Amino acid sequence: MILAQSRIDHETRSGNWPNRVITDYLSDMSASDPDATALIAYRTDTDTVTTLSYGELDRRATCIAGNLSAYGIGPGDVVSFQLPNWWQFVAIHLACVRIGAISNPLMPIFRARELDYMIGFAESKVLIVPRVFQNFDFEALANQLKQTISTLDHVFVIDGAGDNAFESELMCKPPVYPPIASPLSPNDVVQLLYTSGTTGQPKGALHTSNTLIASTRQIAEHLKLGPNDVGFMPAPFAHQIGFCFGMMTPIYIGIPLVIMDIWNPETAIDLIEKYQITYTCASTPFMVDLANVKDVETRKLDKFRYFATAGAPIMEPVVEKVTAKLGVSLIPGWGMTEVSHVTSTKPISALTEPLTDGAAFPGSEVRVVDGAGKVLPPGEVGHLHCRGATLFVGYYKKPELYGLDKDGWFDTGDLAFMDDRGNIRISGRDKDIIIRGGENVPVLEVESLICKMPEVADVAVVAMPDERLGERGCAFVTLSDGASLTFEQMVAFLTAQNLAKQYFPEHLEILEIMPRTPSGKIQKFQLRTWATQLAENGRILWDQPKS
């Protein structure tokens, strides 16, 4: 990856890039107000809260950095960590920045199939995992991966009891050096975050400190966050929304962040009330669940001002319910791993106009174009392009997929239209992905696995609308001669294939003939129509013969 000097010059001259790294902001707070609260971390399995000041977070990050350095980890090395929202996640990323290593956060839902590819492709030297989380033995899986991935030199286990315990190896030993400035340039790669794509294989999006902090600053300025705010992040840190909006923004401002590792809406309401949370950001399911808490309207949530949301479609009934029950203003927006949070609306406290996904933040631009790259007029659906300060700098080991045009525009793969005020509305995707509760589902991978079933002749997986999650997967299949297939059989097969449970289709529909174009391509638009009918009516209103 070579970041063009012309882009560096433009973003610096425009004031969009601060040319600092996140540990600079941590050091500022540690020096000026070391006792100020940085993290309030709720851990479900022990029902405990860990509170860290900025001074203590700085000390722990420096300790981890020193010990990673002692293990030979340095600039450009990839450190993978598969952790829930624990304080260790934050400290590990800060430690990586301190020594110039590249953070590679991995979702806790991933299992052997996904991890073997992701960690191996990244050529990670370190993997840090919990011993057990949600009854899954991460330590055993990590040790298994260490045997098969040649570059993986070290596995460290949080709450471990062996000689690779995180606490004894990375925390308790004295750091090799006192706190120092990061060797990273703000334009060096600091994050490798995987995103699903049309190939069915995840791609590693690369971000620098400048691209991430540009997004962080856009968020802070848009919400007018200040020293009296308290953030709350229930969404996973291993998603870009959790990473930038959740983890980095409070450090950038110097305010407290409350985090939880396992989603429970009742516990979340308790935390929001107890710590006087002022803002959060998460996908649609989180806000729906909060609004459904039985006694939510009697709770003292008067400080809770904003609920920013992205990652899944939001429906008008949800807006009405959430604003009424929680008393917050909703702030829909759009983003993706490659560009973080790019568009946002003004706070919505009531539906007075059609819902949109907002306009581009200052420092970012969006446009809607046709197949030839011509900008379309308002109201016409086309391909969504974006460019600007938050745009990533390439795909790891896949530079040919970066695909910026001569003017620096990036094709997001999403379909959208723009209104006459510059607000966009996502209307679909020309990439084969379902967004289930903010989680991108790699459709082609799921389809390829289902196709391995001897009972299946053909398969297509499409999005089925869902009020809570935004979308769920619906599998349409045709059967081999004489075969039969149940939903339970499909689930058992996918489980045996080590596919992440969140990627499973949640409805199975058997067809006699798969709808196709004259050229032989599956008509997924027709399947989406049927999936919508299934969601709304419980059955397909056949508008063409099944056979």
DABELUR-V879743 format. One record per residue. RES is the residue in one letter. SS is DSSP state (A for helix, B for strand, O for the rest). PHI is phi as a letter, one per 20 degrees, with the letter a starting at -180 (* if undefined). D_LAST is the distance of its C-alpha to the last C-alpha in whole Angstrom. Layout:
RES	SS	PHI	D_LAST
RES	SS	PHI	D_LAST
This chain:
M	O	*	51
I	O	c	54
L	O	f	54
A	O	f	55
Q	A	f	59
S	A	f	58
R	A	f	55
I	A	g	58
D	A	f	61
H	A	f	58
E	A	f	57
T	A	f	61
R	A	f	62
S	O	f	60
G	O	m	61
N	O	e	57
W	O	d	58
P	O	e	61
N	O	l	62
R	O	c	62
V	O	d	60
I	A	f	59
T	A	f	62
D	A	f	65
Y	A	f	64
L	A	f	64
S	A	f	68
D	A	g	69
M	A	f	68
S	A	f	69
A	A	e	72
S	A	e	73
D	O	b	71
P	O	f	71
D	O	e	71
A	O	f	68
T	B	f	65
A	B	d	62
L	B	c	60
I	B	c	59
A	B	d	56
Y	B	e	55
R	B	d	54
T	O	f	52
D	O	f	53
T	O	d	56
D	O	l	56
T	B	c	59
V	B	c	59
T	B	d	61
T	B	d	63
L	B	d	64
S	B	f	66
Y	A	f	66
G	A	f	69
E	A	f	67
L	A	f	64
D	A	f	66
R	A	f	68
R	A	f	65
A	A	f	63
T	A	f	66
C	A	f	66
I	A	f	63
A	A	g	63
G	A	f	67
N	A	f	65
L	A	f	62
S	A	f	65
A	A	f	67
Y	O	e	64
G	O	n	64
I	O	e	61
G	O	b	62
P	O	g	60
G	O	n	57
D	O	f	56
V	B	e	53
V	B	d	53
S	B	e	50
F	B	b	50
Q	B	d	47
L	O	c	49
P	O	f	48
N	O	f	50
W	O	d	53
W	A	f	57
Q	A	f	56
F	A	g	53
V	A	f	55
A	A	f	59
I	A	f	57
H	A	f	55
L	A	f	59
A	A	f	60
C	A	f	58
V	A	f	59
R	A	f	63
I	A	d	63
G	O	n	60
A	O	f	57
I	B	d	54
S	B	f	52
N	B	c	48
P	B	f	47
L	O	c	44
M	O	f	42
P	O	f	43
I	O	f	39
F	O	f	39
R	O	c	39
A	A	g	40
R	A	g	37
E	A	f	38
L	A	f	42
D	A	g	42
Y	A	f	40
M	A	f	42
I	A	f	45
G	A	f	45
F	A	f	44
A	A	f	47
E	O	l	50
S	O	f	51
K	O	e	54
V	B	c	54
L	B	c	52
I	B	d	53
V	B	c	51
P	B	f	52
R	O	f	53
V	B	b	50
F	B	b	48
Q	O	l	46
N	O	m	46
F	B	d	45
D	B	e	48
F	A	f	48
E	A	f	51
A	A	f	50
L	A	f	47
A	A	f	49
N	A	f	51
Q	A	f	48
L	A	f	47
K	A	f	51
Q	A	f	51
T	A	d	48
I	O	d	49
S	O	f	52
T	O	e	53
L	O	f	53
D	O	e	56
H	B	c	57
V	B	c	55
F	B	d	56
V	B	d	56
I	B	f	56
D	O	m	58
G	O	f	58
A	O	d	61
G	O	e	61
D	O	f	63
N	O	d	60
A	B	f	60
F	A	g	60
E	A	f	63
S	A	e	65
E	A	e	64
L	A	d	63
M	A	d	65
C	O	e	68
K	O	f	70
P	O	f	72
P	O	f	70
V	O	f	71
Y	O	b	72
P	O	f	73
P	O	g	70
I	O	c	70
A	O	f	68
S	O	f	65
P	O	f	65
L	O	f	62
S	O	f	62
P	O	g	60
N	O	d	57
D	O	e	57
V	B	f	54
V	B	c	54
Q	B	b	50
L	B	c	47
L	B	c	44
Y	B	f	41
T	B	c	38
S	O	e	34
G	O	c	33
T	O	f	30
T	O	f	31
G	O	n	30
Q	O	e	34
P	O	f	36
K	B	d	39
G	B	e	42
A	B	f	44
L	B	d	47
H	B	c	50
T	B	d	53
S	A	g	56
N	A	f	56
T	A	f	52
L	A	f	52
I	A	f	55
A	A	f	54
S	A	f	51
T	A	g	53
R	A	f	56
Q	A	g	53
I	A	f	52
A	A	f	56
E	A	f	57
H	A	f	54
L	O	e	54
K	O	l	58
L	O	f	58
G	O	b	62
P	O	f	64
N	O	e	64
D	O	e	60
V	B	c	58
G	B	e	55
F	B	c	52
M	B	c	49
P	O	e	47
A	O	f	44
P	O	f	45
F	O	f	47
A	O	f	45
H	O	d	43
Q	A	f	44
I	A	f	45
G	A	f	47
F	A	f	49
C	A	e	50
F	A	f	50
G	A	e	50
M	A	f	53
M	A	e	54
T	A	g	55
P	A	f	57
I	A	f	59
Y	A	g	60
I	A	e	61
G	O	n	63
I	O	c	62
P	B	f	60
L	B	c	57
V	B	d	55
I	B	c	53
M	B	c	51
D	O	e	49
I	O	c	46
W	O	f	45
N	O	b	46
P	A	f	46
E	A	f	49
T	A	f	51
A	A	f	50
I	A	f	51
D	A	g	55
L	A	f	55
I	A	f	54
E	A	f	57
K	A	f	59
Y	O	e	60
Q	O	l	59
I	O	g	56
T	O	d	56
Y	B	b	53
T	B	b	50
C	B	b	46
A	O	a	43
S	O	f	39
T	A	g	38
P	A	g	38
F	A	f	41
M	A	f	42
V	A	f	40
D	A	f	41
L	A	f	45
A	A	f	44
N	O	e	43
V	O	f	46
K	O	g	48
D	O	d	51
V	A	g	51
E	A	f	52
T	A	e	56
R	O	e	56
K	O	e	58
L	O	d	56
D	O	f	58
K	O	e	58
F	O	f	55
R	O	e	54
Y	B	c	51
F	B	c	47
A	B	f	46
T	B	b	42
A	O	a	40
G	O	n	37
A	O	b	34
P	O	g	33
I	O	c	36
M	O	d	35
E	A	g	37
P	A	g	37
V	A	f	38
V	A	g	41
E	A	f	42
K	A	f	42
V	A	f	44
T	A	f	47
A	A	f	48
K	A	e	48
L	A	e	49
G	O	m	51
V	O	d	50
S	B	e	49
L	B	e	46
I	B	c	46
P	B	f	42
G	B	b	42
W	B	c	40
G	B	a	41
M	B	b	40
T	O	g	41
E	O	f	42
V	O	c	44
S	B	m	45
H	B	e	45
V	B	d	45
T	B	c	44
S	B	a	45
T	O	e	46
K	O	f	49
P	O	g	49
I	B	d	47
S	O	d	49
A	O	a	47
L	O	e	44
T	O	d	46
E	O	b	43
P	O	g	40
L	O	f	39
T	O	c	39
D	O	d	40
G	O	n	43
A	B	d	45
A	B	f	47
F	O	f	50
P	O	g	53
G	O	n	53
S	B	c	49
E	B	c	47
V	B	c	43
R	B	b	42
V	B	d	38
V	B	c	37
D	O	e	35
G	O	f	34
A	O	e	37
G	O	n	39
K	O	e	40
V	B	f	41
L	O	e	39
P	O	f	40
P	O	g	40
G	O	n	37
E	O	e	34
V	O	e	32
G	B	b	33
H	B	e	34
L	B	e	37
H	B	d	40
C	B	b	43
R	B	b	46
G	B	p	50
A	O	f	52
T	O	e	49
L	O	f	47
F	O	f	47
V	O	d	49
G	B	q	46
Y	B	d	44
Y	O	g	46
K	O	m	46
K	O	c	43
P	A	f	45
E	A	f	42
L	A	e	40
Y	O	f	42
G	O	m	41
L	O	f	44
D	O	e	44
K	O	f	48
D	O	d	49
G	O	n	48
W	O	e	44
F	B	d	42
D	B	e	38
T	B	f	37
G	B	n	33
D	B	e	32
L	B	d	31
A	B	b	34
F	B	c	35
M	B	c	39
D	O	e	41
D	O	f	44
R	O	d	46
G	O	n	45
N	O	e	43
I	B	d	39
R	B	c	36
I	B	f	34
S	B	d	30
G	B	r	28
R	B	c	28
D	O	e	28
K	O	d	28
D	O	e	26
I	B	c	28
I	B	d	27
I	B	d	31
R	B	d	31
G	O	l	34
G	O	n	36
E	B	d	35
N	B	f	33
V	B	e	30
P	B	f	29
V	A	f	26
L	A	f	25
E	A	f	28
V	A	f	26
E	A	f	22
S	A	f	24
L	A	f	26
I	A	f	22
C	A	f	21
K	O	f	24
M	O	f	23
P	O	f	22
E	O	f	19
V	B	e	17
A	B	e	15
D	B	b	15
V	B	b	16
A	B	b	17
V	B	d	20
V	B	c	21
A	B	e	23
M	B	d	23
P	B	g	26
D	B	b	28
E	O	f	32
R	O	e	34
L	O	e	33
G	B	n	31
E	B	b	28
R	B	c	26
G	B	e	24
C	B	c	20
A	B	e	18
F	B	d	15
V	B	c	14
T	B	d	11
L	B	d	13
S	O	f	15
D	O	g	15
G	O	m	16
A	O	e	17
S	O	c	18
L	O	b	19
T	O	d	21
F	A	g	22
E	A	f	26
Q	A	f	25
M	A	f	24
V	A	f	27
A	A	f	29
F	A	f	28
L	A	f	28
T	A	f	32
A	A	f	33
Q	O	e	32
N	O	m	35
L	O	f	32
A	O	g	34
K	A	g	33
Q	A	f	32
Y	A	e	30
F	O	f	27
P	O	f	24
E	O	d	25
H	B	b	21
L	B	c	18
E	B	c	15
I	B	e	12
L	B	d	9
E	O	e	6
I	O	c	6
M	O	e	9
P	O	f	10
R	B	c	12
T	O	f	15
P	O	g	16
S	O	e	18
G	O	o	16
K	O	e	17
I	B	f	15
Q	O	e	15
K	A	f	17
F	A	f	18
Q	A	f	15
L	A	f	15
R	A	f	18
T	A	f	18
W	A	f	15
A	A	f	18
T	A	f	21
Q	A	f	19
L	A	f	19
A	A	f	23
E	A	e	24
N	A	c	22
G	O	m	21
R	O	b	17
I	O	e	14
L	O	e	15
W	O	g	11
D	O	d	12
Q	O	b	9
P	O	f	5
K	O	f	4
S	O	b	0
